[in-house]
Amino acid sequence: MTADAGLLRLRIDLAYDGAEFSGWARQPGLRTVQGTLEQALTTVLRLPEPAQLTVAGRTDAGVHARGQVAHVDIPVDKWTMDGHQLVRRLSGTLPRDVRVRAVSQAPDGFDARFAAEWRRYAYRVSDAAGGVDPLRRAHVVWHDHPLDVALMNEAAGRLLGDHDFAAYCKRREGASTVRCLKEFHWVRETPGESDAGPGYTPLVIASVRADAFCHNMVRSLVGAMLAVGSGRRPVEWPAGILAAGKRDSSVHVAPAHGLVLEEVAYPSDEKLAERAAKAKRHRLDVV
């Protein structure tokens, strides 16, 4: 697919541990996922100009990704290897906390950011009295009070649908905070046979899916649910905050390291351009 005259668009599927990154977005003097991957692509593909990535979801500092998607436009004459070969070359160039899983020529209309139908995050919490399993501490947050999952699900269910999530977002100038929250539920993990040793403690895991997320939205929603689950706030409280329509200091933003971007979904190839155009019309800041 030619993104423009003489250019080829590549879709890149990747994963990363966000612990030692200052988020996705390139920032001068800071180690970021975007900057690291762009440098690797520029080197491996021998690009005449630095690679410029567009991503499905700009994750904050400390947030991880298992199913991130990005695209890059490169000169056609620089595509001298197939996707499998490029993945192998990048594996020897990238640091171990970033892995490219697949590279492919993007179909017509593909835009990693605007063509996405939805993004799904998971947030992992331990409410074990003794704290988080030390082998999982980099990706699990400890909550020091027992959590009532049923109450959290009741509260979360009241937030589903199309709403202005300004109360749960850090505003950006000119950006819409209207989002469609398609899924928000919590489960207490059931250990498999291989996990159920004497030191295993089940986690409480949230699955949060929306057409897009504004800045800090997932972590703010999680913070509100933890307040309900531990009995500090009533079930009606998160919906009341949402209805108020403005940022409330009583909503605590949950720590970054419990959050993982798990999956990004796209429509069928023939609907990609339509989806991208619609998203661009409706919001300036899809993240």
Backbone hydrogen bonds in HBPLUS format (Angstrom, degrees):
<---DONOR---> <-ACCEPTOR-->    atom                        ^
c    i                          cat <-CA-CA->   ^        H-A-AA   ^      H-
h    n   atom  resd res      DA  || num        DHA   H-A  angle D-A-AA Bond
n    s   type  num  typ     dist DA aas  dist angle  dist       angle   num
A0009-ARG N   A0001-MET O   3.03 MM   8  5.93 156.2  2.09 156.2 162.0     1
A0007-LEU N   A0004-ASP O   2.94 MM   3  5.25 164.6  1.97 139.0 136.0     2
A0076-VAL N   A0006-GLY O   2.99 MM  70  5.73 161.6  2.03 141.6 141.8     3
A0008-LEU N   A0074-ILE O   2.71 MM  66  5.33 160.9  1.74 159.0 165.5     4
A0074-ILE N   A0008-LEU O   2.86 MM  66  5.33 163.7  1.89 152.6 154.1     5
A0106-ALA N   A0009-ARG O   2.90 MM  97  5.58 169.2  1.91 142.2 145.1     6
A0010-LEU N   A0072-VAL O   2.88 MM  62  5.42 167.4  1.90 158.2 161.4     7
A0072-VAL N   A0010-LEU O   3.10 MM  62  5.42 147.1  2.21 141.7 151.4     8
A0011-ARG N   A0104-SER O   2.74 MM  93  5.29 165.7  1.76 164.7 168.3     9
A0104-SER N   A0011-ARG O   3.00 MM  93  5.29 154.6  2.06 146.2 153.6    10
A0012-ILE N   A0070-ALA O   2.79 MM  58  5.13 167.7  1.80 157.1 155.0    11
A0070-ALA N   A0012-ILE O   2.88 MM  58  5.13 155.6  1.94 148.9 156.5    12
A0013-ASP N   A0102-ALA O   2.93 MM  89  5.15 169.6  1.94 150.4 153.7    13
A0101-ARG N   A0013-ASP O   2.70 MM  88  5.45 149.1  1.80 141.7 151.7    14
A0102-ALA N   A0013-ASP O   3.30 MM  89  5.15 157.9  2.36 134.5 135.2    15
A0014-LEU N   A0068-GLN O   3.02 MM  54  5.32 166.2  2.03 139.9 144.2    16
A0068-GLN N   A0014-LEU O   3.10 MM  54  5.32 127.1  2.40 165.9 165.2    17
A0015-ALA N   A0099-ARG O   2.87 MM  84  5.36 155.3  1.93 156.5 164.7    18
A0099-ARG N   A0015-ALA O   2.89 MM  84  5.36 170.9  1.90 158.5 159.6    19
A0016-TYR N   A0065-ALA O   2.81 MM  49  5.30 156.9  1.86 142.5 147.5    20
A0065-ALA N   A0016-TYR O   3.03 MM  49  5.30 168.0  2.05 153.5 153.0    21
A0017-ASP N   A0097-ASP O   2.98 MM  80  5.20 153.0  2.05 138.3 145.4    22
A0021-PHE N   A0018-GLY O   3.11 MM   3  5.19 170.2  2.12 115.3 116.4    23
A0022-SER N   A0031-ARG O   2.75 MM   9  5.87 170.8  1.76 165.9 169.0    24
A0033-VAL N   A0023-GLY O   3.22 MM  10  6.60 159.9  2.26 144.8 150.4    25
A0024-TRP N   A0059-THR O   2.90 MM  35  5.32 159.7  1.94 155.7 151.0    26
A0034-GLN N   A0024-TRP O   2.87 MM  10  5.34 158.5  1.92 142.0 147.1    27
A0030-LEU N   A0027-GLN O   3.13 MM   3  5.57 165.0  2.16 136.8 135.8    28
A0036-THR N   A0032-THR O   3.04 MM   4  6.11 157.5  2.09 143.1 149.5    29
A0037-LEU N   A0033-VAL O   2.94 MM   4  6.11 169.0  1.95 159.4 161.6    30
A0038-GLU N   A0034-GLN O   2.86 MM   4  5.93 163.1  1.89 155.3 160.7    31
A0039-GLN N   A0035-GLY O   3.10 MM   4  6.13 156.1  2.16 139.7 145.9    32
A0040-ALA N   A0036-THR O   3.17 MM   4  6.40 155.6  2.23 141.6 148.1    33
A0041-LEU N   A0037-LEU O   2.92 MM   4  6.14 163.9  1.94 155.2 159.0    34
A0042-THR N   A0038-GLU O   2.94 MM   4  6.05 162.4  1.97 148.6 153.7    35
A0043-THR N   A0039-GLN O   3.05 MM   4  6.22 154.3  2.11 144.3 150.9    36
A0044-VAL N   A0040-ALA O   2.92 MM   4  6.06 177.8  1.92 158.5 159.2    37
A0045-LEU N   A0041-LEU O   2.94 MM   4  5.78 164.3  1.96 147.9 152.9    38
A0047-LEU N   A0042-THR O   3.10 MM   5  5.05 149.0  2.20 133.5 142.5    39
A0046-ARG N   A0043-THR O   3.28 MM   3  5.04 145.3  2.41  93.6 103.6    40
A0054-THR N   A0071-HIS O   2.96 MM  17  5.33 156.5  2.02 153.1 159.9    41
A0071-HIS N   A0054-THR O   2.77 MM  17  5.33 148.7  1.86 149.7 160.2    42
A0056-ALA N   A0069-VAL O   2.81 MM  13  5.49 150.8  1.89 175.4 169.1    43
A0063-VAL N   A0060-ASP O   3.13 MM   3  5.59 166.8  2.15 132.9 135.0    44
A0064-HIS N   A0259-LEU O   3.08 MM 195  6.26 166.6  2.10 160.5 156.2    45
A0261-LEU N   A0064-HIS O   2.97 MM 197  6.36 158.0  2.02 133.3 136.2    46
A0066-ARG N   A0261-LEU O   2.75 MM 195  5.93 169.7  1.76 155.7 158.3    47
A0067-GLY N   A0261-LEU O   3.09 MM 194  6.09 161.5  2.12 144.5 145.0    48
A0078-LYS N   A0075-PRO O   2.92 MM   3  5.48 162.2  1.95 119.0 124.9    49
A0079-TRP N   A0076-VAL O   3.13 MM   3  5.66 168.5  2.15 117.7 121.3    50
A0086-LEU N   A0082-ASP O   3.07 MM   4  6.40 156.9  2.12 153.4 160.4    51
A0087-VAL N   A0083-GLY O   2.95 MM   4  6.18 157.4  2.00 150.7 156.5    52
A0088-ARG N   A0084-HIS O   3.13 MM   4  6.39 159.6  2.18 146.8 151.5    53
A0089-ARG N   A0085-GLN O   2.95 MM   4  6.23 156.8  2.01 148.5 155.1    54
A0090-LEU N   A0086-LEU O   2.86 MM   4  6.04 161.3  1.90 153.6 158.4    55
A0091-SER N   A0087-VAL O   2.99 MM   4  6.17 144.8  2.11 143.7 153.2    56
A0092-GLY N   A0089-ARG O   3.27 MM   3  5.56 140.4  2.43 101.5 111.4    57
A0093-THR N   A0090-LEU O   2.96 MM   3  4.98 149.7  2.05 102.3 112.1    58
A0094-LEU N   A0090-LEU O   2.83 MM   4  5.82 170.0  1.84 168.8 167.3    59
A0098-VAL N   A0095-PRO O   3.20 MM   3  5.91 160.1  2.24 124.5 125.1    60
A0110-PHE N   A0107-PRO O   3.12 MM   3  5.73 156.0  2.18 142.9 142.5    61
A0115-ALA N   A0111-ASP O   2.94 MM   4  5.08 152.6  2.01 137.5 144.9    62
A0117-GLU N   A0265-ALA O   2.72 MM 148  5.56 156.9  1.77 145.8 153.3    63
A0265-ALA N   A0118-TRP O   2.98 MM 147  5.48 168.2  1.99 156.7 160.0    64
A0119-ARG N   A0210-ALA O   2.90 MM  91  5.78 156.0  1.96 168.3 171.9    65
A0210-ALA N   A0119-ARG O   3.13 MM  91  5.78 154.0  2.20 157.3 163.5    66
A0120-ARG N   A0263-GLU O   2.83 MM 143  5.16 157.8  1.88 158.2 157.4    67
A0262-GLU N   A0120-ARG O   2.82 MM 142  5.69 142.5  1.96 146.5 158.9    68
A0263-GLU N   A0120-ARG O   3.25 MM 143  5.16 153.5  2.32 142.8 143.7    69
A0121-TYR N   A0208-VAL O   2.80 MM  87  5.21 164.6  1.82 156.0 157.9    70
A0208-VAL N   A0121-TYR O   2.90 MM  87  5.21 170.1  1.91 152.8 155.8    71
A0122-ALA N   A0260-VAL O   2.91 MM 138  5.35 155.9  1.97 151.9 159.9    72
A0260-VAL N   A0122-ALA O   2.93 MM 138  5.35 153.4  2.00 159.0 165.0    73
A0123-TYR N   A0206-ALA O   3.00 MM  83  5.02 150.0  2.09 131.9 139.1    74
A0206-ALA N   A0123-TYR O   2.84 MM  83  5.02 162.1  1.87 147.2 152.7    75
A0124-ARG N   A0258-GLY O   3.03 MM 134  5.18 154.5  2.09 135.4 141.0    76
A0141-VAL N   A0124-ARG O   3.10 MM  17  6.45 169.7  2.11 143.9 144.4    77
A0125-VAL N   A0204-VAL O   2.88 MM  79  5.12 156.2  1.93 151.4 158.9    78
A0204-VAL N   A0125-VAL O   2.78 MM  79  5.12 172.7  1.79 158.6 161.2    79
A0126-SER N   A0141-VAL O   2.79 MM  15  6.11 157.3  1.84 158.1 160.9    80
A0143-HIS N   A0126-SER O   2.81 MM  17  6.03 165.3  1.83 158.8 160.3    81
A0131-GLY N   A0128-ALA O   3.07 MM   3  5.39 165.6  2.09 114.6 119.2    82
A0136-ARG N   A0133-ASP O   2.83 MM   3  5.43 163.5  1.86 123.4 129.2    83
A0139-HIS N   A0136-ARG O   3.09 MM   3  5.81 164.6  2.12 124.2 128.9    84
A0148-ASP N   A0229-GLY O   2.87 MM  81  4.64 149.4  1.97 115.5 124.7    85
A0152-MET N   A0148-ASP O   3.18 MM   4  6.49 157.8  2.23 148.8 155.4    86
A0153-ASN N   A0149-VAL O   2.92 MM   4  6.16 154.9  1.99 152.0 158.0    87
A0154-GLU N   A0150-ALA O   3.03 MM   4  6.26 151.0  2.11 144.8 152.7    88
A0155-ALA N   A0151-LEU O   3.02 MM   4  6.27 160.6  2.06 150.4 155.0    89
A0156-ALA N   A0152-MET O   2.86 MM   4  6.02 157.9  1.91 145.8 152.8    90
A0157-GLY N   A0153-ASN O   2.97 MM   4  5.97 155.8  2.03 143.2 148.7    91
A0158-ARG N   A0155-ALA O   3.27 MM   3  5.58 143.7  2.41 103.7 113.0    92
A0159-LEU N   A0156-ALA O   3.01 MM   3  5.54 165.4  2.03 118.8 123.2    93
A0161-GLY N   A0181-LEU O   2.87 MM  20  5.05 173.5  1.87 140.7 142.3    94
A0181-LEU N   A0161-GLY O   2.95 MM  20  5.05 155.4  2.01 138.4 130.6    95
A0163-HIS N   A0179-ARG O   3.01 MM  16  5.83 163.2  2.04 167.3 168.7    96
A0179-ARG N   A0163-HIS O   2.95 MM  16  5.83 155.9  2.01 172.4 173.3    97
A0165-PHE N   A0177-THR O   2.82 MM  12  5.47 155.6  1.88 151.2 146.3    98
A0168-TYR N   A0165-PHE O   2.84 MM   3  5.40 153.7  1.91 118.6 127.0    99
A0169-CYS N   A0166-ALA O   3.33 MM   3  5.09 171.8  2.34 103.7 105.0   100
A0170-LYS N   A0215-HIS O   2.81 MM  45  5.29 162.2  1.84 147.4 152.9   101
A0175-ALA N   A0172-ARG O   2.98 MM   3  5.48 161.4  2.01 144.8 142.8   102
A0211-ASP N   A0180-CYS O   3.17 MM  31  5.69 149.3  2.27 144.7 153.2   103
A0182-LYS N   A0209-ARG O   2.79 MM  27  5.48 133.3  2.00 137.4 151.4   104
A0183-GLU N   A0209-ARG O   3.09 MM  26  4.86 149.7  2.18 142.5 138.4   105
A0209-ARG N   A0183-GLU O   2.84 MM  26  4.86 164.7  1.87 138.7 141.2   106
A0185-HIS N   A0207-SER O   3.16 MM  22  5.61 154.7  2.23 146.2 153.1   107
A0207-SER N   A0185-HIS O   2.91 MM  22  5.61 156.1  1.97 161.6 169.6   108
A0187-VAL N   A0205-ILE O   2.95 MM  18  5.44 150.4  2.04 144.6 153.8   109
A0205-ILE N   A0187-VAL O   2.85 MM  18  5.44 163.9  1.88 162.9 165.1   110
A0189-GLU N   A0203-LEU O   2.69 MM  14  5.22 162.6  1.72 166.9 171.0   111
A0195-ASP N   A0192-GLY O   3.02 MM   3  5.30 142.1  2.17 105.3 116.4   112
A0196-ALA N   A0192-GLY O   3.18 MM   4  6.26 141.1  2.34 154.5 164.9   113
A0197-GLY N   A0195-ASP O   2.64 MM   2  5.72 144.2  1.76 107.2  97.6   114
A0200-TYR N   A0197-GLY O   3.20 MM   3  5.45 168.3  2.21 113.8 117.1   115
A0217-MET N   A0214-CYS O   3.02 MM   3  5.49 161.8  2.06 137.5 137.2   116
A0220-SER N   A0216-ASN O   2.98 MM   4  5.99 147.3  2.09 149.0 158.0   117
A0221-LEU N   A0217-MET O   2.94 MM   4  6.15 160.8  1.98 154.3 159.3   118
A0222-VAL N   A0218-VAL O   2.91 MM   4  6.16 162.3  1.94 154.1 159.2   119
A0223-GLY N   A0219-ARG O   2.97 MM   4  6.08 155.3  2.03 135.4 142.4   120
A0254-ALA N   A0219-ARG O   3.03 MM  35  4.87 178.1  2.03 119.1 119.0   121
A0224-ALA N   A0220-SER O   3.04 MM   4  6.32 152.4  2.12 146.9 153.3   122
A0225-MET N   A0221-LEU O   3.04 MM   4  6.36 156.7  2.10 148.8 155.2   123
A0226-LEU N   A0222-VAL O   2.91 MM   4  6.19 154.1  1.97 156.8 163.9   124
A0227-ALA N   A0223-GLY O   3.25 MM   4  6.47 147.2  2.36 139.0 146.9   125
A0228-VAL N   A0224-ALA O   3.20 MM   4  6.58 147.8  2.31 142.9 151.2   126
A0229-GLY N   A0225-MET O   2.77 MM   4  5.99 169.5  1.78 157.0 160.2   127
A0230-SER N   A0226-LEU O   3.05 MM   4  6.06 142.8  2.19 140.6 147.7   128
A0232-ARG N   A0227-ALA O   2.96 MM   5  5.24 128.6  2.23 164.2 171.2   129
A0233-ARG N   A0227-ALA O   3.13 MM   6  5.52 136.3  2.33 127.3 123.4   130
A0231-GLY N   A0228-VAL O   3.01 MM   3  5.20 159.5  2.05 109.0 115.3   131
A0237-TRP N   A0234-PRO O   3.08 MM   3  5.49 155.2  2.14 113.4 120.8   132
A0240-GLY N   A0236-GLU O   3.13 MM   4  6.33 150.3  2.22 151.8 160.9   133
A0240-GLY N   A0237-TRP O   3.10 MM   3  5.05 118.4  2.49  96.5 112.1   134
A0241-ILE N   A0237-TRP O   2.98 MM   4  6.28 152.9  2.05 155.4 162.8   135
A0242-LEU N   A0238-PRO O   3.02 MM   4  6.30 156.8  2.08 145.8 152.0   136
A0243-ALA N   A0239-ALA O   2.96 MM   4  6.19 160.2  2.00 147.7 152.3   137
A0244-ALA N   A0240-GLY O   3.12 MM   4  6.30 140.5  2.28 140.9 150.5   138
A0245-GLY N   A0242-LEU O   3.14 MM   3  5.57 141.6  2.30 107.9 117.5   139
A0251-VAL N   A0248-ASP O   3.07 MM   3  5.82 168.2  2.09 122.2 126.0   140
A0259-LEU N   A0256-ALA O   3.06 MM   3  5.77 170.3  2.07 129.2 131.8   141
A0271-LYS N   A0268-SER O   2.88 MM   3  5.53 158.2  1.93 123.7 130.9   142
A0272-LEU N   A0269-ASP O   3.28 MM   3  5.36 168.6  2.29 108.4 111.8   143
A0275-ARG N   A0271-LYS O   3.02 MM   4  6.17 160.6  2.06 151.4 156.8   144
A0276-ALA N   A0272-LEU O   2.96 MM   4  6.21 163.2  1.99 155.8 160.2   145
A0277-ALA N   A0273-ALA O   3.00 MM   4  6.16 163.2  2.03 150.2 154.5   146
A0278-LYS N   A0274-GLU O   3.04 MM   4  6.21 157.8  2.09 146.9 153.0   147
A0279-ALA N   A0275-ARG O   3.01 MM   4  6.23 161.7  2.04 152.4 156.9   148
A0280-LYS N   A0276-ALA O   3.05 MM   4  6.23 158.9  2.10 149.5 154.9   149
A0281-ARG N   A0277-ALA O   3.13 MM   4  6.35 148.4  2.24 142.9 150.8   150
A0282-HIS N   A0278-LYS O   3.18 MM   4  6.40 145.8  2.30 145.3 154.0   151
A0283-ARG N   A0279-ALA O   3.09 MM   4  6.20 149.7  2.18 155.1 160.1   152
